[in-house]
Amino acid sequence: MDAAQIDQVRRFNRTVTERVGVLHDHYLGRDRPIGEARLLWEIGEQGQDVRRLRERLGLDSGYVSRLLRSLEADGLVSVKPHPRDRRVRTVRLTDAGRVERAELDRRSDDLAGRLLEPLNRTQRARLVSAMAEVDRLLSAATVTLDVVAPNHPDAEHCLRSYFAELRERFESGFDPARSLLPHATELSPPQGLFLIARLYGEPVGCAGLKLPPGAPAEVKRMWVAPHVRGLGLGRRLLTELETRASQHGRSVLRLDTNEALDAAIGLYHSCGFQEVAAFNNEPYAQHWFEKHIATPPPG
């Protein structure tokens, strides 16, 4: 990692924490630190499961419990078991909590205004644009990739969303029963694997890798949720599958796709895949690709 880049990131972090006031125990002039204020904002009008709050903020359960106890003692939230599953705790704002959240919103708007006010119009536009870019890149860096079973709830969610999108985008629609869908065992070790991409604990993408014995590896069912496209997640999934295929001793990686998926086709070309003759009889495929990949040295 470049030392100058590390230094710039640290300088940026110091500037931001100072300017937005997170160094103070009384965030935005209220009687609570930023952790409690942020939790109030995340709970929102509809309430949240405690587990979802932990995942969204990346906090351990003990710390979240302490924050919630403090907010509950101030009469701002109520924490109760979920009515349909008592193992799940849900938290909701009280009337006083909604008033406090609204006041925090107002003061947050004022703080944002004070950050922009000293700048001229051009500088404001540059700062806001830079903030949007930082937000986008930090979101991309927050995405995690995990291997899960193909029947994991997150995997099933992604595949349902993927199939629904294909039904809309393909001229002939999409019927999973007609497609050459890999059996779950083909995307489970040692025959393959299934990756899930998560952002703040929510599944936002998937990709499968088939590792048939004595044959090239195949990419299957790669999908990225529309609201996170543009973060480079498709390229990251593809690179991860290529790395894992190489680690399994494969020198060729294949995939097929439909002509309607033009962005995906562009991605495959830019990642070094070459079009080849059809290597399967997938009814929804019009393009077939393969890439020769490096295998790690023996030993």
N, C-alpha and C positions, 0 to 999 in steps of 0.2 A: 504494500500500500504506500502511495506517495506521501512523504512526510509533510509536504506543503499543503496537500489536500486535507490531511488530518488537522493541521494547524488552522486552516480556514474553517473547517466544520466546527472546531472548538470555539473559535472566535465568534462565529455566527451564533452558537448556542448561548454564549455569555451575553451577547448583545440582546438576543430575544428574551431571555429570562429576566434581564434587568428592565427592558422597556415595557414588557407586559405585566410586570409586577409579581411574578411568581416567587420572588425572594421574600415577600412579606407574609406574615402570619394572617394578616387581615386583608385578604384578596379583595380588590375593588372597594376597599373601605368597609367591608362587612366583617362580622365577628367570626370568620372561619377562613381556613387556608384554602388554597386553590383545589386541593383534592376533594374536599367536601363540596365546593362550588361546582366542580366539573361533574361530580356524581349527580347532583341535583339536575343539571342540564341533561345528562344522559338518561335519567329516569323518565323525564318527559311527562306529557299529559296522559299517556296511555299506561305508564308503569312498565316495569321490566322484570324478567327473571334475574335473580342475583347471579346465577351462573353466566348469563349472557353479559351482564355488566362486567364481570371479571374478564371474560374473553375480549370484550370490546376495548377495554382499557389496558389489558395486559397486566393486571394486578393479581397478587396472590390472595387467597381466600381470607387469610387472617387480617390483612390490611383493609380489605373491603368491609369485612365484618366490623372492624373498629370504626371506620368512617360511617357506616350505617347506624351503629349504636349511638354515635354522637348526634347524627341528624335526627334519630328517633327520640333521643332525650330532649332535643330542642323542639319536638312536636312538628317536625317538617316532613317526616315520612312514616309510613307504617309498613312493617315487614310481616307477612303471613304466609302460611303454606298455600300452595296452589290448590284450588278447589277440586281439581281432577287428579292431582298427584301430590300427596303430602310430602314427598321427598324433595319437591321443588319449592324453593322459597321465592316469593314475588314481593317486589317493593313498589309502593305507590306514594305519590305526593299527597299530603294532607292539604286542606285549604290554605293553611299557613305556608306550606311548602310551595304551593303554586304562586302565592304572593311573593315569596322570596325569590323564586326562579324568575318571575317577571322583572323584579328589581335588578337581579343579576344580568338579565338580558339587556335592560336599559343601560346599565353601567358599562357593560361590554361594548355596546354601540358607542357610548361616549368615549371609551378608551380608544377604540378604532379611529374615531374622528380626531382625537388628539394626536395620534400617531401620524395621520395624514395632513393635518392642518398646517404644519410649518413648511410643507413642500409646495412647490408650484405645480401647475396642472400636469406638465410633462413628467415631473418627478413622481407625482402620485400615480400616474398611469404606469410608469416603469416599476414602481414598488409593488403595485397590485399585480401586475403581470408576473413579476419575479416570484411573488408569494404563491401565485397559482402554479407556477412551474415547480417550486419547492414542494408544495403540497402534493402535486402529481408524482414527483420522484420519490418523496418519502413514502407515499402510499405504495408505490411499486416495491420499495425496499422492505415494506412491512409484510408483503405476501409471503406465506410459507408454503412449502411443498411437502406433502406427506404421502407415503404409500399406505393405502387402505385396501380392505377387501372390496371386490366389486359390488357386493350387496350391502356395504356400509350405507347408512342413511344419507350421508353427504354425497356419496357416489350416485345413489339412486336419484337424488335431487338434481344433480348436474345432468345426468343422462336424460331425465324427463324434460328438462329445459332444453337440452340439445335437440332431442327428437321433435319437440314442439317448434323450435326454430326451423328445422329442416322441412317440416310440413308446410310452413309458411313460405319458405324461400324456393323450394323445388317446384317446377312447373307441374309435375305429376303428383305433388304431395310426397309424403314419406310414410311408409308402413314398415315398422321394425320387423314384422313377420317376414317380409320379402327380402330384407337386407341380410348380408352375411355377418350377422352379429356374432362376435366371439362368445363362446360359452364362458361362464364365470371362471372355470378352472384354467382357461387359456390366458386369463389376465391375473392369475394368482401364482405365486412362487411354487415350483421353479419354472413353470411354463410361461410366466410373464408377470406383469405387475400393473397396478392401477394407481395413478397419481391424482391427488386432490390438491388444488390450490385454495388457500383460505386467506381472506383479508379480514382482520379483526374477528377471527373465529368463524366467519361465514364462508361457505363454499362458493367460490367464484370461477372455478375452472376445473377441467379434468383432462386426462390423457392416459391412454392405455398402451402397453407395450407387449406384443406377442413375441415369444422366444421359442418358436417351433424347433425341435431337434433337427439338425442337419439342413436348415434353411435360413434365409435372411430374417432378421428381426423386422417386425411390422408395427407401425404407429396406428393405433385405432382410437376412434371416438375422442378426438381432441376438440375441446370446446372452451371458450372464454365468455363469461357473462358480458352482455353488451355494455353495462355501466362501468366496466373496468377495462374496456378495450382502449388501446392507446398507451397502456402502461408497459408494453413490451412483454406481457405475460405469455402470449403465444410462442414467441421466440424462446423465452425461458423454459417453457414446458418442452419444446422440441429439443433444445440443447440438453436438458436433463435426461430425456429419453435416449438421445444419442450417446451420452456419457454412460448410461447404464447398459445400453446395448453393447458398447465397447468393452465394458467391464465383464460382460458375459461372453467375451470372445467373438462377437459378431463383427464382421467387416463390411456388411451391407445393411442399410436400413431402408425399408420400403414403406410406401403409403399410397392410398388411392383417394380421390376426391371428386366432387361434382363441379361442373363448370359454373354453377351459380355461386360458388364460394370463391369469388375472385380475389378477395383479400387474402384468403388462405393460400391460394395458388401463388400470389405474389410473395408471400412469406416463404414458401417452399423454395422458390427460385432464389430468393435472396440468401437463403441458408445453405445453398450449394446443392440442392436436389436437382436431378435431371429427369426430364420426361422419358419414359421407356414404354415398350409395348405392354399391353394388358397382361398382368400375371395372375388375375383371378376373374371370376365372372360376377362380381358385384353389380347388381342391376342399376344401382344409383351412381356408379362411377363413370366418368368420361375421361379422366386423366389419371395416369399412374406414374409415380415418381420413385426414384431410388437414389441413394447417396452412398458412396464408398467412405467408410469411416476408419479412423486409425484404431488399432487394437493395442492395449498396453503390452509392453515387453514381457516375456515370460519371467516368472520368478519375482 
